[in-house]
Amino acid sequence: MPQRQAQLQHWLREHCGFSEFSFEPASGDASFRRYFRIGLPGGRSLVAMDAPPDKEDCAPFVAVTGRLARAGVHVPEILEQDLQQGFLLLEDLGDQLYLGRLDEESVDSLYADAIQAMLQFQRQGDVQGLPPYDQELLAREMALFPDWLVQKHLGLALSQAEQSMLSRTFEHLINNALDQPRVLVHRDYHSRNLLLCEPDNPGIIDYQDAVHGPLTYDLVSLLRDCYIRWPSAQVDAWVEGYAYQAVEAGLLQQSQVGMVSEWFDLMGVQRHLKAAGIFARLNHRDGKPGYLADIPRTLGYIVEVAQRRPEVVELAAFIERRVLPELDCR
């Protein structure tokens, strides 16, 4: 048995008082965190998080859990914690990820629940002390695209003209993000981090990287998901519906409703550049190649957006001309 698992089981026995329990992997994620489902006598189950303290810090997870719980959305209750060892004992929200339950019949209902929960933490979430989603962070995220995908993964050299194009585009995308109303941003609000729960759907996980940032960021994560795609007209309808609900929630002024579609489109370009770079980094730095297959879908959103946003036409042309053909060869 790996050392960390043995230490976790010892902690469950000695600190949590569990003399008898089953122990099986529940899930991993793109970080170094691992989750295990703990079965107790009588059928109760809990989830233990293992976050090696030399690689992960549990404190943000604990802090954001409190923020979201106080905002009134469904996050796992933290039952026991040992931040020094990097162990948490959590309520078990089950294993029914949105990704496995979304289809044409269920999507409207499931997304309606997810949007309501998002509006709730956007309206009620405490942002005091959260890291700002500022110019520096936005730029650093987008740099993952040329650094890790274009140059490291594909081995492409950028011309001076291409570097200038990326710089101009990144500046425009940053300005778009900074122009938006600011709210609590989950930062990974998508189908792999939402769980079908009854009652109080959805259960929300993987929020430890929350920041204070642009209104449309989590909406993009949900509706232009890197792991599942919906028709553009359907996405547009959901975005329009969200805009009017945001006005009712006091997050938007009526005069800003017409801006939401553009904010959403360009915010998505920023997010998808970041995500594509992260997927390549997960392969090369962390030995996790499974996300490479999601890169074409992720970049495809940028090509689609360019059909109605001239600010990213050059970027989309670069992706179509130099990036996607190379991905097809790998």
C-alpha positions as CSV (number, residue, x, y, z in Angstrom):
1,M,0.0,0.0,0.0
2,P,1.4,3.5,-0.9
3,Q,2.7,5.4,2.1
4,R,0.1,8.2,1.9
5,Q,-2.8,5.8,1.8
6,A,-1.4,4.0,4.9
7,Q,-1.1,7.3,6.7
8,L,-4.6,8.3,5.7
9,Q,-6.0,5.0,7.0
10,H,-4.1,5.5,10.2
11,W,-5.6,9.0,10.6
12,L,-9.1,7.6,10.0
13,R,-8.6,5.1,12.8
14,E,-6.7,7.2,15.3
15,H,-8.1,10.7,14.8
16,C,-11.6,10.0,13.4
17,G,-12.3,6.9,15.5
18,F,-13.2,4.5,12.7
19,S,-12.3,1.0,13.8
20,E,-14.0,-0.7,10.8
21,F,-14.3,0.7,7.3
22,S,-13.9,0.0,3.7
23,F,-11.5,2.1,1.6
24,E,-11.6,2.5,-2.1
25,P,-10.6,5.2,-4.6
26,A,-13.4,7.6,-5.4
27,S,-11.7,9.9,-7.9
28,G,-8.5,11.9,-8.7
29,D,-8.4,15.2,-10.4
30,A,-5.9,17.3,-12.4
31,S,-4.0,18.2,-9.2
32,F,-2.2,16.1,-6.7
33,R,-5.3,15.6,-4.6
34,R,-6.9,12.2,-4.3
35,Y,-10.2,11.1,-2.9
36,F,-11.3,7.9,-1.3
37,R,-14.7,6.6,-0.4
38,I,-15.0,5.4,3.2
39,G,-17.7,2.8,3.8
40,L,-18.9,2.6,7.4
41,P,-21.0,0.0,9.2
42,G,-24.7,0.6,8.6
43,G,-24.2,1.8,5.0
44,R,-23.0,5.3,5.7
45,S,-20.3,6.6,3.3
46,L,-17.9,9.5,3.6
47,V,-15.1,10.9,1.4
48,A,-11.5,11.3,2.6
49,M,-9.3,13.8,0.7
50,D,-5.6,13.3,0.6
51,A,-3.7,16.5,-0.4
52,P,0.1,16.0,0.1
53,P,1.1,19.2,1.9
54,D,4.3,19.5,0.0
55,K,2.2,19.8,-3.2
56,E,-1.2,21.0,-2.2
57,D,-2.6,23.4,0.5
58,C,-5.9,22.4,2.0
59,A,-6.5,25.7,3.6
60,P,-8.1,27.4,0.5
61,F,-10.4,24.4,0.1
62,V,-11.6,24.8,3.7
63,A,-12.0,28.5,3.5
64,V,-13.9,28.5,0.2
65,T,-16.1,25.7,1.5
66,G,-17.2,28.0,4.3
67,R,-17.8,30.9,1.8
68,L,-20.0,28.7,-0.4
69,A,-21.9,27.1,2.4
70,R,-22.7,30.5,3.9
71,A,-23.9,31.6,0.4
72,G,-26.5,28.8,0.6
73,V,-25.2,26.4,-2.1
74,H,-24.6,22.6,-1.7
75,V,-21.0,21.9,-0.9
76,P,-19.6,18.9,1.1
77,E,-19.6,19.5,4.8
78,I,-16.1,19.2,6.3
79,L,-16.4,16.7,9.2
80,E,-12.7,16.4,10.2
81,Q,-9.5,18.1,9.1
82,D,-5.8,17.9,9.6
83,L,-4.2,20.6,7.5
84,Q,-0.7,19.7,8.6
85,Q,-1.0,16.2,7.2
86,G,-3.2,17.3,4.3
87,F,-6.2,15.1,5.2
88,L,-9.9,16.1,5.2
89,L,-13.0,14.0,5.9
90,L,-16.0,15.2,3.9
91,E,-19.6,14.5,3.4
92,D,-20.2,12.1,0.4
93,L,-22.2,13.9,-2.3
94,G,-22.2,10.7,-4.4
95,D,-20.7,9.9,-7.7
96,Q,-23.3,11.0,-10.2
97,L,-21.3,13.7,-12.1
98,Y,-23.2,16.0,-14.4
99,L,-21.0,14.8,-17.3
100,G,-22.5,11.3,-17.2
101,R,-26.1,12.4,-16.8
102,L,-26.3,15.2,-19.3
103,D,-28.3,14.5,-22.5
104,E,-30.8,16.3,-24.7
105,E,-33.6,15.5,-22.3
106,S,-31.9,16.4,-19.1
107,V,-29.7,19.3,-20.0
108,D,-32.2,22.1,-19.6
109,S,-33.3,21.0,-16.1
110,L,-29.8,20.3,-14.9
111,Y,-28.3,23.5,-16.3
112,A,-31.2,25.5,-14.8
113,D,-30.3,24.1,-11.4
114,A,-26.6,24.9,-12.0
115,I,-27.3,28.4,-13.1
116,Q,-29.5,29.0,-10.1
117,A,-26.7,27.8,-7.8
118,M,-24.2,30.0,-9.6
119,L,-26.5,33.1,-9.3
120,Q,-26.8,32.3,-5.6
121,F,-23.1,32.3,-4.8
122,Q,-22.5,35.2,-7.2
123,R,-25.1,37.2,-5.3
124,Q,-24.4,36.0,-1.7
125,G,-20.8,34.8,-1.9
126,D,-18.3,36.6,0.4
127,V,-15.4,37.9,-1.8
128,Q,-13.5,39.7,1.0
129,G,-9.9,38.4,0.9
130,L,-10.3,36.3,-2.3
131,P,-7.4,36.6,-4.8
132,P,-8.3,39.1,-7.5
133,Y,-8.7,37.8,-11.1
134,D,-6.5,40.7,-12.2
135,Q,-4.5,41.5,-15.3
136,E,-1.5,39.6,-14.2
137,L,-3.4,36.4,-13.5
138,L,-5.4,36.6,-16.7
139,A,-2.2,37.1,-18.7
140,R,-0.3,34.3,-16.9
141,E,-3.1,31.9,-17.7
142,M,-3.2,32.7,-21.4
143,A,0.5,32.3,-21.6
144,L,0.0,28.6,-21.0
145,F,-1.3,28.3,-24.6
146,P,1.9,29.4,-26.4
147,D,4.2,28.1,-23.7
148,W,2.9,24.6,-23.2
149,L,0.7,23.7,-26.2
150,V,2.2,25.6,-29.1
151,Q,5.9,25.4,-28.2
152,K,6.3,22.5,-25.7
153,H,3.7,20.1,-27.0
154,L,3.7,20.8,-30.7
155,G,7.2,22.1,-31.1
156,L,6.2,25.1,-33.1
157,A,8.3,28.3,-33.3
158,L,6.3,31.6,-33.2
159,S,7.1,34.3,-35.7
160,Q,7.4,37.9,-34.5
161,A,4.1,38.6,-36.3
162,E,2.4,35.7,-34.5
163,Q,3.8,36.8,-31.1
164,S,2.5,40.4,-31.8
165,M,-0.9,39.0,-32.7
166,L,-1.1,37.0,-29.5
167,S,-0.1,40.0,-27.4
168,R,-2.8,42.2,-29.0
169,T,-5.4,39.6,-28.6
170,F,-4.5,38.8,-25.0
171,E,-4.7,42.5,-24.2
172,H,-8.2,42.8,-25.7
173,L,-9.3,39.7,-23.8
174,I,-7.9,41.0,-20.5
175,N,-9.8,44.3,-21.0
176,N,-13.0,42.4,-21.7
177,A,-12.6,40.5,-18.4
178,L,-11.8,43.6,-16.4
179,D,-14.7,45.5,-17.8
180,Q,-17.3,43.1,-16.3
181,P,-19.0,43.2,-12.9
182,R,-17.0,41.3,-10.3
183,V,-18.3,38.3,-8.3
184,L,-17.1,35.2,-6.6
185,V,-15.8,33.0,-9.3
186,H,-15.6,29.2,-8.7
187,R,-13.2,28.9,-11.7
188,D,-13.9,25.3,-12.7
189,Y,-17.7,25.3,-12.7
190,H,-18.3,22.5,-15.3
191,S,-19.7,19.0,-15.7
192,R,-16.9,17.2,-13.9
193,N,-17.3,19.4,-10.8
194,L,-21.1,19.3,-10.5
195,L,-22.9,16.3,-8.9
196,L,-26.5,15.3,-9.3
197,C,-27.9,15.5,-5.8
198,E,-31.4,15.2,-4.4
199,P,-32.4,17.5,-2.8
200,D,-30.3,20.7,-3.3
201,N,-29.0,20.0,-6.8
202,P,-26.3,20.4,-7.8
203,G,-23.5,19.3,-5.4
204,I,-20.5,21.5,-6.1
205,I,-16.8,20.4,-5.7
206,D,-13.3,21.5,-6.7
207,Y,-13.7,25.2,-5.8
208,Q,-10.5,25.8,-3.9
209,D,-9.1,28.1,-6.6
210,A,-12.0,30.6,-6.3
211,V,-11.2,34.2,-7.0
212,H,-12.9,37.6,-7.2
213,G,-13.5,38.2,-10.9
214,P,-15.6,38.5,-14.0
215,L,-19.3,37.8,-14.0
216,T,-19.4,35.5,-17.1
217,Y,-16.4,33.3,-16.2
218,D,-18.3,30.5,-14.5
219,L,-21.1,30.7,-17.1
220,V,-18.5,30.0,-19.8
221,S,-17.2,27.1,-17.8
222,L,-20.6,25.6,-17.6
223,L,-22.1,26.3,-21.0
224,R,-18.9,26.0,-23.2
225,D,-17.6,23.0,-21.2
226,C,-14.3,21.5,-22.4
227,Y,-15.7,18.0,-21.9
228,I,-19.2,18.3,-23.6
229,R,-20.5,20.5,-26.3
230,W,-24.0,21.9,-27.1
231,P,-25.4,23.6,-30.2
232,S,-24.4,27.3,-30.3
233,A,-28.1,28.5,-30.6
234,Q,-28.9,26.6,-27.5
235,V,-26.0,28.1,-25.6
236,D,-27.0,31.6,-26.8
237,A,-30.5,31.0,-25.4
238,W,-29.1,29.9,-22.0
239,V,-26.8,33.0,-21.9
240,E,-29.7,35.3,-22.7
241,G,-31.8,33.7,-19.9
242,Y,-28.9,34.1,-17.5
243,A,-28.6,37.8,-18.3
244,Y,-32.2,38.6,-17.3
245,Q,-31.9,36.5,-14.2
246,A,-28.7,38.4,-13.3
247,V,-30.6,41.6,-13.5
248,E,-33.3,40.3,-11.2
249,A,-30.5,39.2,-8.8
250,G,-29.0,42.6,-8.7
251,L,-25.8,41.5,-10.4
252,L,-26.4,43.5,-13.6
253,Q,-28.0,46.7,-14.6
254,Q,-30.7,46.5,-17.3
255,S,-28.5,48.6,-19.5
256,Q,-25.8,46.0,-19.4
257,V,-27.9,43.0,-20.7
258,G,-26.8,43.7,-24.2
259,M,-23.1,43.4,-23.2
260,V,-23.4,39.9,-21.7
261,S,-23.1,37.9,-25.0
262,E,-19.9,39.7,-26.0
263,W,-18.5,39.4,-22.5
264,F,-19.3,35.7,-22.5
265,D,-17.8,35.0,-25.9
266,L,-14.5,36.8,-25.2
267,M,-14.3,35.5,-21.7
268,G,-14.6,32.0,-23.2
269,V,-11.6,32.6,-25.5
270,Q,-9.5,33.5,-22.5
271,R,-10.6,30.4,-20.6
272,H,-10.1,28.1,-23.6
273,L,-6.6,29.3,-24.3
274,K,-5.8,28.6,-20.6
275,A,-7.5,25.2,-20.6
276,A,-5.7,24.1,-23.8
277,G,-2.4,25.1,-22.3
278,I,-3.2,23.3,-19.0
279,F,-4.2,20.1,-20.8
280,A,-0.8,20.1,-22.6
281,R,1.0,20.9,-19.3
282,L,-0.8,18.0,-17.5
283,N,0.7,15.7,-20.1
284,H,4.3,16.9,-20.1
285,R,4.8,18.0,-16.5
286,D,2.4,15.7,-14.6
287,G,2.3,12.6,-16.8
288,K,-1.4,12.9,-17.4
289,P,-2.1,12.5,-21.1
290,G,-5.8,11.8,-20.8
291,Y,-6.8,15.5,-21.3
292,L,-5.0,15.8,-24.7
293,A,-8.1,14.5,-26.4
294,D,-10.1,17.5,-25.1
295,I,-7.9,20.1,-26.7
296,P,-9.5,20.1,-30.2
297,R,-13.0,20.6,-28.7
298,T,-11.6,23.4,-26.5
299,L,-9.9,25.2,-29.3
300,G,-13.0,24.7,-31.6
301,Y,-14.9,27.1,-29.4
302,I,-12.4,29.8,-30.2
303,V,-12.8,29.2,-34.0
304,E,-16.6,29.3,-33.5
305,V,-16.5,32.6,-31.6
306,A,-14.4,34.2,-34.3
307,Q,-17.4,34.0,-36.7
308,R,-19.0,36.9,-34.7
309,R,-16.2,38.5,-32.8
310,P,-13.6,40.2,-35.1
311,E,-11.3,40.7,-32.2
312,V,-10.3,37.0,-32.3
313,V,-10.3,36.4,-36.1
314,E,-6.5,36.4,-36.3
315,L,-6.2,34.1,-33.3
316,A,-8.7,31.7,-34.8
317,A,-6.9,31.7,-38.2
318,F,-3.7,30.9,-36.4
319,I,-5.3,28.0,-34.5
320,E,-6.9,26.6,-37.7
321,R,-3.7,27.0,-39.8
322,R,-1.0,26.0,-37.4
323,V,-2.4,24.3,-34.3
324,L,-5.3,22.0,-35.2
325,P,-3.5,20.3,-38.1
326,E,-0.5,19.5,-35.8
327,L,-2.9,18.1,-33.2
328,D,-4.4,15.8,-35.8
329,C,-1.0,14.3,-36.4
330,R,-0.4,13.4,-32.7
